[in-house]
């Protein structure tokens, strides 16, 4: 159980996350949606401890995550892997080495600096790439891959840590609709097959409905919706995004079907679903 209790994060006078309280059980796939600046990324970064909380506590299975430091913090960041919007790969390194970097905090610093990895790590990295369908790109430099392929390498690097929790911060924001679907299919398959808790920050309502069991809506740093994917109606979405009656959720869609419609068809006001 991941438990977030009255968590606030301030940057100077700005409150990025404002008194958030959540409980997320093991094995869920959760989508967090909201406008840019709603606090989604800051919340994930606090869970991973890339950013510290200003107030409140974060705990997992009784461990006070928000108070960890030193080796205990490194162990937590191994168990709670991050996937980033901009991939965060080393462009000039080959794909296999990028994947094995997921083991950095579990290995000798000198060996890591020299890019010396044990045989079992190399075999494990190849096995993960095979699972994600990109094993043929293993010897290539990361910079030679498409955006969708690079994001799957980022997922492979996260799996190399063998984490209990995967946090994906806007994993499809930089991708075209076809690659976005491949990446989200991959994350959902990892959730289903491995039983890992997956939390994704998303901009698109159709993606949240299709892939997530639970959807959390944030607005101005606060939780304004927390429910099942089927409860994410157009009316609820307007509240999350602070939009008026002209709001069309198709404007947020990554669906290939939506984007392939004639230009005029994508601008029609959707029916309200209450």
HUUR-V643416 format. One record per pair of residues at least 24 apart in sequence whose ideal C-beta (glycine too) atoms are under 6 Angstrom apart, sorted by the first residue. I is the first residue (numbers start at 1). J is the second residue. Records with the same first field share a line. If there is no record, write none. Layout:
BEGIN
I = J + J
END
This chain:
BEGIN
1 = 25
2 = 60
3 = 59
4 = 58
5 = 56 + 57
6 = 56
7 = 53 + 56
8 = 54 + 55 + 56
9 = 42 + 54
10 = 54
15 = 221
16 = 42 + 221
17 = 42 + 43 + 221
18 = 221 + 222
20 = 223
26 = 197
27 = 195
28 = 197 + 213 + 214
29 = 191 + 198 + 212 + 213
30 = 199 + 214
31 = 200 + 202 + 208 + 212 + 215
32 = 201 + 216
33 = 202 + 208 + 217
34 = 217 + 218 + 219 + 240
35 = 241
38 = 218 + 219
39 = 218 + 221
40 = 201 + 218
41 = 169
44 = 167 + 169
48 = 80 + 82 + 167
49 = 73
74 = 105
78 = 105 + 161
79 = 163 + 164
80 = 163 + 165
81 = 158 + 161 + 163 + 166
82 = 167
83 = 154 + 155 + 158 + 168 + 171
84 = 169
85 = 169 + 170 + 173 + 174
87 = 150 + 151 + 154
89 = 142 + 150
91 = 142 + 143
92 = 141
94 = 139 + 141
95 = 137 + 138 + 140 + 142 + 153
96 = 125 + 138
98 = 142 + 153
99 = 125 + 156 + 157 + 160
100 = 125
102 = 157 + 160 + 161
103 = 160
128 = 156 + 159
129 = 156
132 = 156
147 = 174 + 175
148 = 175 + 179 + 182
151 = 183
155 = 186
165 = 197
166 = 196 + 198
167 = 199
168 = 200
169 = 201
170 = 201
177 = 254 + 256 + 259
180 = 254
184 = 211
203 = 252
204 = 252 + 253 + 254
205 = 237 + 249 + 252
206 = 253 + 255
207 = 254
233 = 273
234 = 270 + 272 + 273
235 = 272 + 274
END
